[in-house]
Amino acid sequence: MKKIIAFSLLIYCVSCSQSPEKNKDKKAQRKKEIKQIAVEKDTLQRDTIEFVSYNDDFDYSQLNGKKGKEEISYINDQNNDRSFLRGDLIAIEYKNDSIYIAGDGGTPQNAEWIVSAKKIKDGKVSKFRKEYNLPIKYHYSRENEISSSYLDHLHQLAEYYIANSKNDLIKLFVKNKDALAYSVEKQIKENKEYYVLGIYTESEHKINTFQWLYIDPETDTIYEYDLPNDKLIKFP
């Protein structure tokens, strides 16, 4: 029995004597990894992308774009320009640098930072604003509790749809510069919540809603509602 106790104490002492060294090695390795991540920076790079959106809801503001069918996001903290509209072609300069994610122990991660961005060609929304040059009004029920910032976001999506729509009525109304407006409400369809926009014209105080849009709040995907077949068609 005494031998067993002595042997157990020996193992315990050996394990205790090794722990500080192991911990020291782990800390050294971790510092090496963090240092390696932090210094992985490169020279200035240039590209041309299609602008999609800004996102200022996280620790670092983002600029989202497209390159062909590929969706790309950049850190946008160093660029204060908020004049780009969806579809604009922009020339960007960016570089790889570190970001530090809150709640992740301050560990650096590599990301692409926008250094400068400049519009080089109007997209369809920019062209639409210049040609149509009329406000698009909207109304919604206060019961839906939609924030003003999200209403602005929905307005941008509605404007994007109108500027890019192949709907003959919309193209005719835009060409004739008829007043366009839309309603906003929340609806559940197939167990999923959407924001529903009803695009309409108004004449002699009568509202003529001719197109319904369903907006997926998780992805910003726009769907046209096919009324006869009661189904959603992804746009565009």
N, C-alpha and C positions, 0 to 999 in steps of 0.2 A: 504493500500500500504506500509506504514511504517512497519507494522507487517511482511509483506512478505519479505521485505528487511532485517529486523532484523533476521528473521528465517534463511534466506539464508546465512547471515554472520556467524550465529551460526554453521550451518552445515559445512561451509568452515573452520572455526577455529578448529572444532573437527577433521575434516579429516586431516588438517595440523598437528595437535598435534599427530595424530596416525602414520603418515607416517614415521617419523624417527625411531619409535619403530619397525614398520614392516620391514623397511629396515635393521635395526640392526639384527632382528631375521633372515632374509633371509641370510645376510652375515655370521652370526654365523653358520647357517645350511650348507651353502656352504663350509665354512672352515672345518666343521666337515666331509663333504662328501669327500673333497680333501684329508684330513688327513687319512681318512679311506682307500681310494684307494691307497695312497702312502705307507701305512704300510702293505698292503696285500702281503707279501712276504712269501715264504716257504723254506723249506730245499731243498738241492740238490736232483734232480731226475735223473734217468738214463733210457735210452731206446735204442733200435736198430731200425734204419729206413733205407729205401732205398733213397739214395741221388738223387735229381732231378736237382736243379740248385741253383746258387747264384743270388742275385739281389741287386746291389749297387746303384740303381737309386733313392732311397728315403732318407729321413732324417736319417733313420736307415737301415743299410745293413741287408739283410735277407738271410737265408738258407732255401731252400724249399725241402721238402722230402715227402715220402709216407709211410704209415703204412697200409699194405694191399691195399685197394682201397681208403683209406682216405688220402687226401692231407693235409699236415701240413706245417706251416711256423714258423720260429723262428727268433728272433732278433740275429744278428750275429756280432755285433760291437766288441765284445771282442775276436773274433777268426779271425786271419789273414791267416789261411790256405786256399789256393784256389786250392788245388791239386786234390780234389775229382772230379770224372767224373760220369755222369748220369748212374744210375744203381748200383753204388758201395753201398755195405752194410756198414753202419757206426754206431759206438757206440757213443752216445752223452751223455753229462751231461748238465743239464739245470736247471734253477730255475725261479720262477715268480719274476718279478721286474717291476718297473715303466718305462714308456716311456712318453715323452712330445711331443705332436703333434704340429708342427708349424701352426699358424693360428687358433688354437683352445684355445687361451688364456692361453697357458701353462698348461692346465689341464692334470694331470697325468692319464695314462691308464695302466692297467695291461697287461703284455706280457711275453712270455716265452723266456728267454735269454739263448743262448748257452754259456756254460762255457768252455767246451772242446769237441772235436770231433776227432775220430780216425777211419780210414778205417780198417775193419776186414775181408773184402772179396771183390775181384775184381768183378765188374759188367761186362756186355758184351762189353761195350765200352773200358774199360781198357784191357780186354783180346784181343779184336780186335786190339788195338794199338800195343800190344806186338807181336801178331802173324803176322799181316799184315806188319807192320813196313815200310810202304811206305807213302809218302805225298799224300793227295787227293787234286788235284789242282782244281781251279775254275776260271771262267771269267764272267764278267758282263759288260753291257753297262754303260758308264759314264753318260748317259742321265737319268738313273734311280735314281741318287743321293742317294746312300745308304752309310751310315756312316761306317767307318772301324769297329767300335764296333758292329754294327748290322751284318756286314758281318761275323765277328767272331762268332756271335750268330748263324747265319744261318749255318755256317760250323759245329758247334757242333750238330745242328739238323740233318744235312746231315750225319755226322759221326754216330750219334745215329741210324738213319734209316739203314744205311749200316750194322752196327754191329748187328742189330736185325732183318733184313729182312729175309723173307722166300722165296724171289725171287730166283729161281734156278740159273739164270744167275749171279746174284750178288754173291751168295755163291760159284759158280764155279770160278768167276774172283778173289774173295778173296783167295780161296784155291790155285789157280795158281799164285797168286801175280801179276796179270795183273794190269796195271795202270788204276785207276779210276779217273774220273774228273766230274765236273758238271758246268752247266751254271746257271746264276741267272737273272731273269727278273721279272717285275711286270705285272700282268694281272688282268682284271676285269672279274669275272664269277658270273653270277646271281646277278648283282649289288653289289658285294663285291670284295674288292681288296685283292689279294693274292700275295705272293712271290712264284714264280714258279722255281723249280730246275729241270734241265734236266740232269740226270745222264748218262754218256757216257763213252765209251772206244774209243781209237784212234789207228788206224793202217794204215800205209802207208799214213799218213796225211789225212785220212778219219775219220770223226767222226760218231760213231754209238750210237745214243741216244736210250736207251732201257727202260728207266723208267722216268716218270714225277711225281714230287711231288708238291703239293700245300700246302703252309704254311700259316695258319691264323695268322697274326701278333698280333691280340688281345689276343689269347689264346695259341699260339705256337703249336696248333694242327696240326699234319702232316696228309695229305691225299694223297693216291696213286690215280693217275688218270687212270680210266678205259677207255681207248681210244675207243674200239668198242661200248661201251654203253654211252660214253660221260658223265660219272658221277664220283664223288669223293667218295673214300672209306676211311673211317677213319683208321689210323694206330696207334697202332697195333690192 
